[in-house]
Amino acid sequence: FFVPALASMSTLARLALVAAAVWQAAAAPGVTCPTNTFDVQAPSIEMDTVPDQLEWIVTPTKTRVFAKSEGGSVYKSNNGGVAWTNETPKLTGTPDSGVSGADSKSVLQVITLDASPYMILQGWTDNNWATRDMGDTWIQPCGLPGVPADACFASPLGTSGGSLSSLYKLHPTLPEHVLAMVMRKACDSGDVLTSDLCGNDLMYSADLGHTWVNLTQVSDKRIAGFVDFDWAPPIPGEMDDGKPGIVATVYEDTAALADGADKSWDYNVHFVYSTDLFETAHVKLLLCGNSFEVLNGDLYVAQLRDCEAYHGATPASQAGGAFAGTDITLQISTDAGKTFKDACFPVAMSQKGYTVFDFHTTLGGPDFISVDHDEEDAAEAAAPMGNLYSSDDSLQLFSLSMRRNVRFGGAAVDFINVEGIDGIYIANQISGASFADPSFIAKKKTIDDFVHTRITYNGGGVWMPVKPPLVDVDGAPIACHAGGKCDLHLHGASHWQRGTWATRLGSVYSQPAAPGVILATGNVGEFLSNDANSVNTYLSRDAGVTWEEILRGPHIYEFGNHGGLIVAAKMASLGPTDEVLFSRDEGLCWEGPIKLARPLSVHNIRVDPDTAGSVFVIHGTDSRSLDGDPDGVVYTIDFKNLQVSTGGAHAAFVFPECDPAADYELWVPKPPGPPGACVLGRNYTMQRRRRESRCLNKQDYERTATKEMACPCDQDFDTECQFGSERKLEFGECARMKDVALTTCPALAGKELPVSNKRIIAGSKCVDKSAAVGHDTFHVGGDTGAGQGKKKGGGAGSAWLTFFLVMFFLGGAGAGGFWAYHKYDLQRFVPMEVKDAVRSLKDKVDELRGRKSPTPAGYFEPLGDFGGEDI
C-alpha cells in the first residue's frame, strides 16, 4: 500500500480489536477456495524503534531496498527484501560504528533518485553519508578518524556554524551536483557573537558533497538570503558550461530580509533564475513570487496579487497598511520560465493555497488544481475544504469542477485518479447542507460527519454518488437498502495524512497492471464514517461502476505480480495482528492466513516500484518491546519460496503460471449511461487476467496494447462547464455563476464562447465537438450584459480549443493509491519557520514520508523542496 509515509508512522496503534470488526477471511458466497496451511514467518528485521522510511530502488543492473528506523538506523537488502543487513555500523560517526564523533541519532533521511545508484544519508547534525553504488560502498563524513580527506562528504556548514534548513537535493540527471540550504548562526537566538542577519544561504556541491560553495557569497550581494530553491527545469544546452540552472525565491537586499522575519507573505520575496550559479546577475522571473514548485518540468509560482501596485506605491503607502499581502494568484510556466500564464479561477474569494494535480509527465501544465479559499462565513472558513478546478488546454481558464472538496492542506486532499483509464476520478465532498444542519450548529456533530464520496467518468464534468454493493461479505443484504439513504463512501488521502496509527484508514488504490480494479476502505450509508469499527474493505472490477465488500473491517492492501496478487493485513487502527491474507482472484477467495511469528501493528505493505514482483515487505510496530519503547519489525513474504505444511511435511507452495491463450480476457470499460457510453470520447478494449483463473502472471508479463476507438462527442459525457459556469444537477445545464464576470479574466477578452456555457473536456478524443457544445456563440465583453454578447451561428464556440491528452502516470507509483498521482501544494509561505528547521524537517518527514512514488504530494514552504523524490 503506497502511503505518504512509510513514515508518518511514528505513533503506535492502540485500539483494541472489537467484536464489531473481527478479522474476516471468508470466500465469496458459492465459491470454493483453496485451503493450505503455511509455515510461520519469522521477522526479517527487528529494530529498536519503528521503521519510518522504506526505499525500493531498481536500476538496470541491480535492485536494493533500504529501510530506516525512527532511531536513525539504516538496513539494506540486496535481494528485494528477502534478507537484510544493518548498514549503520558501516557509517562512520554513528553510535554503532565505534568511531568517535558519533551522533546521538544517526540518519534523518534516506535521499534517493529514481532508478539511480546515487544516494545521500542525511544525518541529524554535521555527519552525512553518500554512495554512488547503492550502498555497496559508503562515502564517510570528512574529519572523522580514518576517513580519507580526498574522498569524504563534507558538511555544508563549514566553519561558520548554523544548521541545515533543508534536505539535500540531488540533481535529477546529474547526481554529482547537490544543493542544500543552511540557516545562519545568527538565527540562533543565543548567538551574540555575530552581526550577520538571520537568513538562509544556498550551498552548492559539484562533487557529491566533497566541497561546497556558498551561493549567497557568490552572488556578490545581489542576494541577501534564500527562502526556497530547486533545480530548474532542463533547457537544451543548459549544462554546456557545467553549471546547472537553479530557480529560487530570494530576498535581494538586507533591509527586506530584516523586515521580513515575521511575515507570512512578503512583497520583497522574488522568484529568480540563474544559469551560472549566481556568478552574474540572476533573472527575476516573477516579482513577489513567494512560493513555487517544479513539477513535470513545469513551474508553478504563488504570487501576491497586488504586487505591481505595491511596488508602484510610495514608501508611506507601503507601510500604511494599504497592502494586506494575503491574496495570491497562481502563475504557470510550461517553457522553463520564459513565459507565465495567470491562472483564472471563477470564484472571487481570496486564494490562500493550491494543490496541483498533474497526471501526465510529458504534457505541459496541470490537470486539476485544488484551491484553498478564504470563505467569509466563519464556519465555512474553518472547514477543511477547497474548490476543485479543471484546466482547459490554455492552462489559464479553470472551471469549477467540485465545491467543498475535502482538503486539509498539503497532501491531504481527497481527490484521486483511477489508474489506467483516463478521466475517472474519485473525490470526497462536504455536503452543502451541513453548515445549516441543526446538529452541526449545536456542535453535536463536526463537519467530518457530513462527508460523502463522488465519482466522475468524464474528467470532472459530472460527479455522481458511488453505487453501493447490495450484500456484505457474508452475502447478507446491507441494511440501509431497506429504506435508508444508501451510497458507498470511501476514504481518501486526508484521513491517512492527518491521522495516527490508532486512527488511520486506507485510501482508494488502483494499479495500471490491473485495469478497472480498485481497492478501497469505506462504508455504506448516508455519509463517510471515520470509525475503524464501522468501515470495511471494498473492491471494484469495473472502474467503480459496481462494488463488492471483500473483507470485513479496514485493511492495508497491496498489489503484486503485475496485478495478479493482492496481499492484505488488518489495519493498525484495529490493533495488532499475526495474520496476512492473499488473493489470486481479486478478493473472491482469501487464502491463508499466513501466520507471523509475533503480532505487529501493520503500518504498510510494500512491493517493488513496478508492482511486478512476488516479494512483499510488511512493516510496523512489534508487539514485543525489549526496552519499554515501541520496537519495529519487518516481515518479508516471498511467494516464490512460500512453504506449506501437510501432516508434518513441508513442501513448496506452487502457483500455476498463466496461459496466454486461456487465462486472459478483453475488457471494455462501460461507464454509467446509455449503451455504448464512452470515457472521454474513447471506447477502450483492454487485456487483463480472468478473475477465476487464479494463476500468476509471468515475471516479464506485459499487457497487449490497449485499443481505442473515438466516439461522437456527447453533450453530457464529453463536456464540462465553461469558466464562470457550473452544473447544479448531474448532467444538467451549465448555469452562469453569480457575481462572476467573464471579463475579469484577461485570457477571455474577445473570445467567442458557446451560449450553452459548455466546453469540451480537455483530454477528450471525441469527434464533432460543436454538436456537443452547440453552434450558437456569444462574444465576451459584448453589450448584452453579464459579459454575454450577441449570439451568432457556427462552431466558433469550441473551435479555439485545442486538446491535450490527460493520461495517468504509469511509472513507479506504489500502492496506497492516493500517492499514485502528481500533486503539489503551495501552502502559506512562512519564512520564520526556518528558525526551527531541523524540527520542522523531522515533522515533515514524519508526516509526509511514504512509499516511493514519482512525485507525490509536496508541501510548498521555504525549507527546500519536499517533493516525493526527497521525502
C-alpha positions in Angstrom: 0.0 0.0 0.0 1.6 3.2 -1.1 1.2 5.8 1.5 2.6 9.1 2.2 4.5 7.6 4.7 6.3 4.7 5.4 6.6 7.0 7.7 4.3 9.5 9.1 4.2 6.5 11.1 5.6 7.2 14.4 2.6 6.7 16.5 1.5 3.3 17.7 -1.9 2.0 17.0 -3.5 1.3 20.4 -7.2 0.5 19.6 -8.2 -3.0 20.7 -9.8 -5.4 18.3 -13.6 -5.4 19.0 -16.2 -7.8 18.0 -17.8 -5.4 15.6 -14.7 -5.6 13.3 -13.4 -9.1 13.6 -10.9 -10.4 11.1 -12.8 -11.8 8.2 -11.2 -14.1 5.7 -14.1 -15.8 4.0 -14.8 -16.8 0.5 -17.4 -15.1 -1.7 -20.8 -17.0 -1.5 -20.9 -20.1 -3.8 -17.1 -20.0 -4.3 -14.9 -22.9 -3.3 -11.5 -21.6 -2.2 -8.1 -23.3 -1.8 -7.1 -24.3 1.7 -3.5 -24.5 2.8 -1.5 -24.3 6.0 1.6 -22.1 5.6 4.8 -22.1 7.6 5.0 -19.4 10.2 7.1 -16.5 9.0 9.9 -15.2 11.2 10.8 -11.5 11.3 13.3 -10.3 8.6 14.4 -7.3 10.7 13.9 -6.5 14.3 14.5 -2.8 15.1 14.8 -0.9 18.4 12.5 1.7 17.0 9.7 1.7 14.5 10.6 1.8 10.8 9.7 5.2 9.2 11.1 5.0 5.7 11.5 2.4 3.0 13.1 3.0 -0.4 12.9 0.3 -3.1 15.4 1.2 -5.8 15.6 -0.6 -9.2 18.3 0.2 -11.7 19.1 -1.7 -14.9 21.8 -3.7 -13.2 20.5 -4.3 -9.6 17.8 -3.8 -7.0 18.2 -2.6 -3.5 15.8 -2.0 -0.7 16.6 0.4 2.2 14.7 0.7 5.5 15.3 3.4 8.1 14.1 3.3 11.7 12.9 6.3 13.7 16.1 6.0 15.8 18.2 6.5 12.7 19.4 3.0 11.9 19.6 2.0 8.2 19.1 -1.5 6.8 19.8 -2.8 3.3 18.5 -5.7 1.3 20.3 -6.9 -1.8 17.6 -9.4 -2.9 14.3 -7.5 -2.9 13.7 -7.6 0.9 14.2 -11.3 1.5 17.4 -10.8 3.6 18.7 -7.7 5.3 21.9 -6.3 6.8 22.3 -3.4 9.3 24.3 -0.8 7.5 24.6 1.6 10.4 27.8 0.1 11.8 29.4 0.8 8.4 28.6 4.5 8.7 31.5 6.2 10.4 30.3 8.6 13.1 27.1 6.7 14.1 26.8 5.3 17.6 27.1 1.8 16.1 30.3 2.5 14.2 32.5 2.6 17.2 34.2 5.7 16.0 34.4 8.9 17.9 32.2 11.8 16.8 29.0 9.8 16.9 25.6 11.4 16.7 23.0 10.6 19.4 20.8 9.9 16.4 22.3 8.7 13.1 20.3 9.1 9.9 17.4 11.6 9.5 16.5 10.8 5.9 17.5 8.5 3.0 17.6 10.6 -0.1 17.4 8.8 -3.4 16.7 9.4 -7.1 14.5 7.2 -9.3 16.5 4.4 -10.9 19.8 5.9 -9.8 22.6 4.3 -7.7 23.3 7.7 -6.1 22.0 8.2 -2.5 22.6 10.6 0.4 22.0 9.6 4.0 21.3 12.9 5.7 22.3 13.0 9.3 20.9 14.9 12.2 23.9 17.1 12.6 27.2 17.5 10.7 27.7 13.9 9.8 26.2 12.8 6.4 27.0 9.8 4.1 26.7 9.2 0.4 27.1 6.4 -2.1 27.5 6.1 -5.9 26.8 2.4 -6.0 23.5 1.9 -4.0 25.3 1.3 -0.7 27.9 -1.2 -1.8 30.4 1.4 -0.5 29.8 4.5 1.6 31.4 7.9 1.4 32.1 8.8 5.0 31.9 12.3 6.8 35.0 14.4 6.5 37.1 15.0 9.5 36.4 11.7 11.4 39.2 9.3 12.3 40.2 7.0 9.4 38.3 8.9 6.8 40.4 9.9 3.8 40.3 13.7 3.2 40.2 13.3 -0.6 37.1 11.0 -0.6 34.7 12.2 2.0 31.4 14.0 2.4 31.9 17.5 3.9 29.4 19.4 6.0 27.9 22.3 4.0 28.0 24.3 7.3 31.8 24.6 7.0 33.3 26.5 9.9 30.7 29.3 10.1 28.2 27.3 12.2 24.5 27.4 11.7 22.4 24.4 10.8 20.8 22.7 7.8 17.4 24.1 7.0 16.6 21.7 4.1 17.1 18.2 2.9 19.8 17.7 0.3 18.7 18.0 -3.3 20.4 15.7 -5.9 20.2 16.9 -9.4 17.7 14.6 -11.2 20.1 13.8 -14.1 23.5 14.9 -12.8 23.6 13.5 -9.3 27.1 14.7 -8.6 25.5 18.1 -8.2 23.8 18.7 -4.9 22.0 21.7 -3.2 21.3 22.3 0.4 20.1 25.3 2.4 21.8 26.4 5.6 20.4 28.6 8.3 22.9 31.1 9.5 24.3 31.0 13.0 22.8 34.5 13.5 19.4 32.9 13.6 20.3 31.2 16.9 18.7 33.5 19.5 21.5 32.6 21.9 24.3 33.7 19.5 25.6 37.2 20.3 29.0 36.9 18.6 28.0 37.8 15.0 26.4 40.9 13.4 25.1 38.9 10.4 21.4 39.0 9.7 19.4 35.9 10.3 18.7 34.2 6.9 19.4 31.2 4.7 22.3 30.6 2.4 22.2 28.2 -0.5 25.1 25.8 -0.7 26.2 24.0 -3.9 28.4 21.0 -4.5 29.6 19.7 -7.9 31.3 16.6 -6.4 28.6 14.8 -4.3 29.3 16.8 -1.2 33.1 16.7 -1.1 33.3 20.5 -1.4 30.7 23.3 -1.1 30.2 26.8 -2.4 28.1 29.5 -0.7 25.9 30.9 -3.5 24.9 33.9 -1.4 28.5 34.9 -1.3 29.0 34.1 -5.0 26.1 36.5 -5.8 28.2 39.4 -4.7 25.4 41.0 -2.6 22.8 40.6 -5.3 21.1 38.2 -3.0 20.7 38.8 0.8 19.2 35.5 1.6 17.4 32.5 0.1 13.9 31.3 1.0 13.4 28.2 -1.2 15.2 26.5 -4.1 15.2 23.8 -6.7 16.9 22.7 -9.8 15.5 24.5 -12.8 13.6 22.5 -15.5 16.1 21.3 -18.1 16.8 23.5 -21.0 18.8 22.3 -24.1 22.4 23.5 -23.7 22.0 24.5 -20.1 24.8 22.3 -18.9 27.3 23.2 -21.6 29.3 25.2 -19.1 29.0 22.5 -16.4 26.7 24.7 -14.3 23.0 23.5 -13.9 20.2 26.0 -13.7 18.7 26.9 -10.3 15.3 28.5 -9.5 14.8 30.1 -6.1 12.8 32.6 -4.0 15.1 35.2 -2.5 15.5 38.5 -0.7 17.6 40.8 -2.8 18.6 43.3 -0.1 19.4 43.2 3.6 16.7 45.7 4.6 14.0 43.5 3.1 15.5 40.4 4.7 15.4 42.0 8.2 11.9 43.4 7.7 10.5 40.0 6.5 11.4 38.0 9.6 7.8 37.7 10.8 5.8 37.9 7.6 3.8 35.1 6.2 3.8 36.5 2.6 6.3 39.2 1.6 6.2 41.7 -1.3 10.0 41.7 -1.2 10.5 37.9 -1.9 11.0 37.3 -5.6 11.2 34.2 -7.8 14.5 34.2 -9.7 16.5 32.0 -12.1 20.3 31.6 -12.6 22.1 29.7 -15.3 25.6 30.2 -13.8 25.3 29.5 -10.1 24.5 33.3 -9.4 28.0 34.4 -10.6 26.3 37.0 -12.7 23.0 38.9 -12.3 20.1 36.5 -12.0 16.9 36.7 -14.0 13.9 37.9 -11.9 11.1 35.8 -13.3 8.3 36.9 -11.0 8.2 39.9 -8.7 6.6 38.9 -5.4 6.8 35.2 -6.3 6.8 33.8 -2.8 6.3 30.1 -3.2 6.9 27.7 -6.0 7.2 24.1 -7.2 8.8 22.4 -10.2 6.5 19.6 -11.4 7.0 17.5 -14.5 9.2 20.3 -16.0 6.6 23.0 -15.4 6.8 25.9 -12.9 4.0 26.8 -10.5 4.5 30.0 -8.6 2.3 31.6 -6.0 2.5 35.4 -6.4 0.9 38.2 -4.4 -1.9 39.6 -6.4 -1.3 43.3 -5.8 2.5 43.0 -6.3 2.7 45.6 -9.1 0.6 48.1 -7.2 2.7 47.7 -4.1 6.0 48.3 -5.8 4.5 51.3 -7.6 3.3 52.9 -4.4 5.2 55.3 -2.2 7.1 54.0 0.9 4.5 55.7 3.0 1.6 53.9 1.3 3.5 50.6 1.5 3.9 51.0 5.3 0.5 52.4 5.9 -1.5 49.2 5.8 -3.0 49.6 2.4 -1.5 46.3 1.2 -2.6 43.3 3.2 -0.4 40.8 1.4 -2.8 38.0 1.8 -4.4 37.4 -1.6 -2.4 35.4 -4.1 -2.5 34.3 -7.7 -1.1 31.2 -9.4 1.3 31.7 -12.3 2.1 28.7 -14.5 5.0 28.3 -16.9 5.4 25.3 -19.3 8.5 26.6 -21.0 11.0 26.7 -18.1 10.1 30.2 -17.0 10.3 32.0 -20.4 6.6 32.9 -20.1 4.0 32.7 -17.4 0.2 32.4 -17.5 -2.1 33.8 -14.8 -4.5 31.0 -13.8 -8.0 32.3 -13.8 -10.4 30.9 -11.2 -14.1 31.9 -11.3 -14.6 32.1 -7.5 -13.7 35.6 -6.4 -12.7 34.6 -2.8 -9.1 35.2 -1.8 -6.8 32.3 -2.6 -4.7 31.0 0.2 -3.0 28.0 -1.2 -3.1 25.5 -4.1 -2.6 21.8 -4.6 -1.7 21.0 -8.2 -2.6 17.6 -9.7 -0.7 16.7 -12.8 -1.4 13.1 -14.0 0.8 13.4 -17.1 4.5 13.7 -17.1 5.1 14.9 -20.7 2.3 17.3 -21.5 2.6 20.8 -20.0 0.5 22.2 -17.2 -1.9 20.8 -14.6 -5.0 18.7 -15.0 -6.7 19.9 -11.8 -6.0 22.4 -9.1 -7.4 22.4 -5.6 -7.7 26.0 -4.2 -7.9 26.8 -0.5 -10.2 29.9 -0.5 -10.8 32.3 2.3 -14.5 32.0 2.9 -16.4 34.8 4.5 -18.6 32.6 6.7 -16.6 31.6 9.8 -17.8 28.0 9.8 -17.0 27.6 6.2 -13.6 29.3 6.6 -12.7 26.8 9.4 -13.9 23.8 7.4 -11.3 21.5 5.8 -12.3 22.2 2.2 -11.4 23.8 -1.0 -12.7 24.0 -4.5 -11.5 21.7 -7.2 -11.0 23.2 -10.7 -10.3 21.6 -14.0 -7.9 23.1 -16.6 -8.6 23.9 -20.2 -6.0 23.5 -22.9 -4.7 27.1 -22.5 -3.8 26.4 -18.8 -5.5 29.7 -17.9 -9.2 29.0 -17.7 -10.0 26.8 -14.7 -13.7 25.7 -14.5 -15.3 24.8 -11.2 -15.5 21.0 -11.0 -16.4 20.5 -7.4 -17.2 22.7 -4.5 -16.3 21.8 -0.9 -13.8 19.2 -1.8 -12.3 17.7 1.4 -8.9 19.4 1.8 -6.7 19.6 4.9 -3.9 21.2 3.0 -0.6 19.8 1.7 -1.0 16.2 0.5 -4.3 15.8 2.4 -6.8 16.4 -0.4 -9.4 13.7 -1.1 -9.1 13.5 -4.9 -7.6 10.6 -6.7 -7.4 9.1 -10.2 -8.2 5.6 -11.2 -5.1 4.2 -12.8 -5.0 3.0 -16.3 -8.2 4.7 -17.6 -8.3 8.4 -18.5 -10.9 10.6 -16.9 -12.1 8.5 -13.9 -11.6 10.2 -10.5 -13.0 9.7 -7.0 -13.3 12.6 -4.6 -14.8 13.4 -1.2 -17.0 16.4 -0.7 -18.6 18.1 2.3 -22.4 18.2 2.0 -23.7 21.6 1.1 -26.5 21.3 3.7 -24.1 20.5 6.5 -23.5 24.1 7.7 -27.2 24.6 8.2 -27.7 21.2 9.9 -29.1 21.7 13.5 -26.7 19.0 14.8 -23.7 20.9 13.4 -24.9 24.3 14.6 -25.5 22.8 18.1 -21.9 21.3 17.9 -23.3 17.8 18.4 -21.6 16.8 15.1 -18.5 18.1 13.4 -18.1 18.8 9.7 -16.3 15.4 9.4 -19.7 13.8 9.9 -21.1 15.2 6.6 -18.6 13.9 4.0 -19.8 11.9 1.0 -17.9 10.3 -1.9 -18.5 11.1 -5.5 -17.1 9.6 -8.8 -16.7 11.0 -12.2 -16.3 9.2 -15.5 -15.7 12.3 -17.7 -12.8 14.1 -16.1 -14.9 16.0 -13.5 -17.5 17.2 -15.9 -20.2 15.4 -13.9 -19.9 13.9 -10.4 -22.3 11.2 -9.1 -22.7 9.1 -6.0 -20.9 5.8 -5.8 -23.2 2.8 -6.2 -23.0 0.5 -3.1 -23.0 -3.3 -3.0 -26.3 -5.0 -2.3 -24.8 -7.6 0.1 -22.0 -7.7 2.6 -19.0 -10.1 2.6 -21.2 -12.9 4.0 -23.9 -12.5 1.3 -26.4 -10.8 3.7 -28.4 -7.8 2.5 -26.9 -4.5 3.5 -29.4 -2.9 5.9 -29.7 0.6 4.6 -31.1 -0.6 1.3 -34.4 -1.3 3.2 -35.1 2.5 3.2 -32.2 4.5 4.4 -30.0 6.7 2.2 -27.6 4.3 0.8 -24.4 5.2 -1.0 -20.8 3.9 -0.8 -18.3 6.3 0.7 -14.6 5.8 0.5 -11.6 7.2 2.4 -9.1 9.4 0.6 -5.7 10.9 1.4 -6.8 13.2 4.2 -7.6 10.5 6.8 -4.2 9.0 6.4 -2.3 12.2 6.3 -3.8 13.8 9.4 -4.2 10.6 11.4 -2.2 8.4 13.8 -1.7 4.7 13.7 -4.6 4.4 16.1 -6.9 6.1 13.5 -5.6 5.8 10.0 -7.6 4.1 7.3 -6.6 3.0 3.8 -7.3 5.1 0.8 -8.6 4.3 -2.7 -6.0 2.5 -4.6 -5.6 1.1 -8.2 -2.8 -0.1 -10.5 -2.4 0.1 -14.3 -1.4 -3.6 -14.3 -5.0 -4.4 -13.2 -7.3 -2.3 -15.3 -10.6 -1.5 -13.7 -9.7 -3.0 -10.3 -10.0 -0.6 -7.4 -9.4 -1.3 -3.7 -10.8 1.0 -1.0 -11.8 1.4 2.6 -15.2 2.8 3.5 -18.8 2.2 4.4 -22.3 2.2 3.1 -24.7 4.8 4.4 -25.5 8.5 4.1 -22.1 9.8 5.0 -18.5 8.6 5.3 -17.5 7.1 8.7 -14.2 7.7 10.4 -14.7 4.9 12.9 -12.4 2.0 12.2 -15.1 -0.3 13.6 -17.7 0.9 11.1 -15.8 0.6 7.8 -14.9 -2.4 5.6 -12.8 -3.2 2.6 -14.2 -3.0 -0.9 -13.2 -3.8 -4.5 -14.5 -2.8 -7.9 -13.6 -4.7 -11.1 -15.3 -2.2 -13.5 -13.6 1.1 -12.6 -16.1 2.0 -9.9 -19.4 1.3 -11.5 -20.2 -1.6 -9.1 -18.5 -2.7 -5.9 -18.1 -5.7 -3.6 -17.4 -5.9 0.1 -14.4 -8.3 0.1 -13.2 -8.1 3.8 -14.9 -7.1 7.0 -13.1 -4.2 8.7 -10.3 -1.9 7.4 -7.2 -3.4 5.9 -3.9 -2.3 4.4 -3.5 -3.8 0.9 -1.1 -4.1 -1.9 -0.9 -5.4 -5.5 1.9 -7.6 -6.8 2.7 -9.9 -9.7 1.5 -7.3 -12.3 -1.8 -7.1 -10.5 -2.2 -10.9 -10.1 -1.8 -10.9 -6.4 -3.4 -8.9 -3.6 -1.9 -9.1 -0.1 -3.9 -7.7 2.8 -3.5 -7.3 6.6 -5.6 -5.8 9.3 -5.1 -2.1 9.8 -3.2 -1.0 12.9 -6.3 1.1 13.8 -7.8 -2.2 14.9 -4.8 -3.3 16.9 -2.0 -5.9 16.3 -2.4 -9.0 14.0 -0.3 -12.0 13.3 -2.1 -12.9 10.1 -1.6 -12.0 6.5 -4.0 -12.9 3.7 -3.6 -13.1 -0.1 -5.9 -13.4 -3.0 -5.2 -14.6 -6.6 -8.8 -13.8 -7.8 -9.3 -10.2 -6.8 -11.0 -10.9 -3.5 -13.2 -13.8 -4.4 -11.1 -16.1 -2.2 -8.7 -15.0 0.6 -6.1 -17.7 1.1 -4.1 -18.2 4.3 -3.8 -16.8 6.7 0.0 -16.8 6.6 0.9 -16.7 10.3 3.6 -14.3 11.6 5.9 -15.3 14.5 4.6 -12.4 16.6 1.7 -9.9 16.2 2.5 -6.5 14.9 0.6 -3.3 14.3 0.9 -3.1 10.5 1.9 0.2 9.1 2.4 -0.7 5.5 2.8 -3.4 2.9 5.3 -2.7 0.1 6.3 -4.3 -3.1 8.7 -3.3 -5.9 8.0 0.0 -7.7 6.7 -1.7 -10.8 4.3 -3.9 -8.8 5.7 -6.8 -10.8 7.3 -9.0 -8.2 6.1 -11.5 -5.7 8.1 -10.3 -2.6 6.1 -8.3 -0.2 7.6 -6.3 2.8 5.3 -5.8 5.8 6.4 -3.5 8.5 5.1 -1.9 11.6 5.3 -1.8 15.4 6.3 -5.1 17.1 4.0 -6.4 19.8 7.2 -7.1 21.8 9.4 -4.4 23.2 12.8 -5.1 24.6 13.4 -1.7 26.2 9.9 -0.4 27.0 9.7 1.8 23.9 7.9 0.8 20.7 10.1 -1.6 18.7 10.0 -2.0 14.9 9.7 -5.2 12.9 9.8 -6.1 9.2 8.4 -9.4 7.8 9.1 -10.4 4.2 6.8 -12.8 2.4 8.4 -14.3 -0.7 5.7 -16.2 -2.6 8.2 -18.0 -4.8 9.6 -19.6 -1.6 6.4 -20.0 0.4 6.2 -23.3 2.3 3.1 -25.3 3.1 2.7 -27.8 5.9 0.8 -31.1 5.3 0.8 -33.7 8.1 4.1 -32.5 9.4 5.7 -32.5 6.0 6.9 -29.3 4.3 6.7 -28.5 0.6 7.0 -25.5 -1.7 3.7 -23.7 -2.4 3.4 -23.9 -6.2 1.5 -21.3 -8.2 0.2 -22.2 -11.6 1.6 -19.9 -14.3 -0.9 -18.1 -16.5 -1.6 -19.5 -20.0 -1.7 -16.6 -22.5 -4.3 -18.4 -24.6 -6.7 -19.3 -21.8 -6.2 -17.0 -18.7 -6.8 -13.6 -20.1 -9.8 -11.6 -21.3 -10.6 -8.5 -23.2 -12.4 -5.9 -21.1 -14.3 -2.8 -22.3 -15.0 -0.1 -19.6 -18.7 0.7 -19.5 -19.4 3.9 -17.6 -22.9 4.6 -16.3 -25.1 6.0 -19.0 -26.8 4.8 -22.2 -25.5 1.7 -24.0 -22.2 2.4 -25.7 -21.3 5.3 -23.5 -17.6 6.2 -23.8 -14.9 7.5 -21.5 -13.6 10.9 -22.6 -14.6 10.2 -26.2 -12.9 6.8 -26.3 -14.1 3.2 -26.4 -11.4 1.1 -24.9 -10.6 -2.6 -25.3 -8.1 -3.7 -22.7 -6.4 -7.0 -21.8 -6.5 -8.3 -18.3 -6.3 -11.6 -16.4 -9.5 -13.5 -15.9 -10.6 -13.4 -12.3 -11.3 -17.1 -11.9 -8.0 -18.2 -13.3 -6.1 -17.8 -10.0 -2.8 -18.1 -11.9 0.2 -15.8 -11.6 1.5 -13.6 -14.4 4.9 -14.3 -15.8 7.7 -12.1 -14.4 8.1 -10.4 -17.8 4.3 -10.1 -18.5 3.2 -7.1 -20.5 -0.4 -6.4 -21.3 -1.2 -6.2 -25.0 -1.7 -2.7 -26.3 -5.0 -1.1 -25.4 -7.2 -0.5 -28.4 -9.0 2.8 -28.6 -11.8 4.0 -30.9 -13.1 7.5 -31.0 -16.7 8.2 -30.2 -19.0 11.0 -31.3 -19.0 13.9 -28.8 -21.8 13.7 -26.3 -23.2 16.8 -24.7 -23.4 15.0 -21.3 -20.3 12.8 -21.3 -17.7 14.9 -23.2 -18.5 18.4 -21.9 -17.9 20.4 -18.7 -19.0 23.9 -17.8 -17.1 26.8 -19.2 -15.2 29.2 -17.0 -17.7 31.1 -14.8 -20.5 28.4 -15.1 -21.4 25.3 -13.1 -23.9 22.5 -13.1 -26.4 22.4 -10.3 -27.6 18.8 -11.1 -25.9 15.8 -12.6 -25.9 16.1 -16.4 -27.8 19.4 -16.0 -27.3 22.6 -18.0 -24.4 24.8 -17.2 -25.7 27.9 -15.4 -23.7 31.1 -15.1 -22.3 31.7 -11.6 -23.5 34.8 -9.8 -21.0 37.7 -9.5 -18.6 36.2 -12.0 -17.8 38.5 -14.9 -16.0 36.8 -17.7 -14.2 40.0 -18.5 -12.2 39.7 -15.2 -10.0 37.0 -16.8 -7.8 38.6 -19.5 -7.5 35.3 -21.3 -11.1 35.5 -22.3 -11.0 39.0 -23.8 -12.6 39.0 -27.2 -13.3 35.2 -27.2 -16.4 33.6 -28.8 -17.9 31.1 -26.4 -20.9 28.8 -26.7 -24.2 30.1 -25.3 -24.6 26.7 -23.7 -21.7 27.7 -21.3 -20.1 24.3 -22.0 -16.7 23.3 -23.4 -15.2 20.0 -24.4 -13.3 18.4 -21.6 -9.5 18.7 -22.1 -8.3 15.2 -23.0 -11.5 14.1 -24.7 -10.8 12.5 -28.1 -14.4 12.6 -29.3 -15.3 13.8 -32.8 -17.8 16.5 -33.9 -17.2 18.8 -30.9 -19.5 21.6 -32.0 -22.5 19.3 -31.9 -22.0 18.7 -28.2 -21.4 22.3 -27.0 -23.8 23.9 -29.5 -23.3 26.2 -32.5 -24.6 29.4 -31.1 -22.0 31.6 -29.5 -21.6 35.0 -27.8 -18.7 37.5 -27.7 -17.1 38.0 -24.3 -17.3 41.7 -23.5 -20.4 42.2 -25.6 -23.2 44.6 -24.8 -25.9 42.2 -23.7 -24.9 42.3 -20.1 -23.2 39.9 -17.6 -20.3 39.6 -20.0 -22.5 38.0 -22.6 -22.6 39.4 -26.2 -24.7 38.8 -29.2 -25.3 35.3 -30.5 -24.2 34.0 -33.8 -24.3 30.7 -35.6 -21.4 28.4 -36.3 -18.9 26.3 -34.4 -16.6 29.1 -33.2 -17.6 28.4 -29.6 -15.3 25.5 -29.3 -13.0 26.0 -32.3 -10.5 27.9 -30.4 -9.8 24.9 -28.1 -7.0 22.5 -28.9 -6.8 19.3 -26.9 -4.1 17.6 -24.9 -4.3 14.1 -23.7 -4.9 13.7 -19.9 -3.2 10.4 -19.2 -2.4 8.7 -15.9 1.2 8.5 -14.9 2.2 4.9 -15.2 5.7 4.9 -13.7 6.8 3.7 -10.3 3.7 4.8 -8.3 3.4 2.4 -5.4 0.4 1.2 -3.6 -1.7 3.1 -1.2 -3.4 4.8 -4.0 -3.5 8.4 -3.0 0.2 8.7 -3.8 -0.1 7.4 -7.3 -0.6 10.8 -8.8 1.2 14.1 -9.0 0.1 16.9 -6.8 1.8 19.8 -5.1 0.6 22.2 -2.5 1.5 25.9 -2.5 0.8 26.4 1.1 1.3 29.5 3.2 4.9 30.8 2.9 6.3 31.2 6.4 9.9 32.4 6.4 10.1 32.4 10.2 9.7 28.6 10.2 13.3 28.2 9.2 14.3 29.2 12.7 13.3 25.7 13.8 14.5 24.0 10.7 15.6 20.6 11.9 12.5 20.0 14.0 10.4 21.2 11.0 12.3 18.8 8.8 11.7 15.9 11.1 8.0 16.8 11.4 7.7 17.0 7.6 9.4 13.7 7.2 7.3 12.0 9.8 4.0 13.4 8.4 4.7 13.0 4.6 7.2 10.2 4.3 6.0 7.2 2.5 6.4 4.7 -0.2 8.4 5.8 -3.2 6.3 7.5 -5.9 7.2 9.5 -8.9 6.2 12.9 -7.4 3.7 12.5 -4.7 2.3 15.4 -2.7 4.7 18.1 -1.9 4.4 20.9 0.5 5.2 24.5 -0.5 7.3 26.0 2.2 10.7 27.6 2.5 12.6 24.6 3.7 13.7 23.5 0.2 11.8 21.0 -1.8 9.7 18.4 -0.1 8.5 16.6 -3.1 8.2 12.8 -3.1 11.6 12.3 -4.6 13.0 13.7 -1.3 10.6 12.5 1.4 
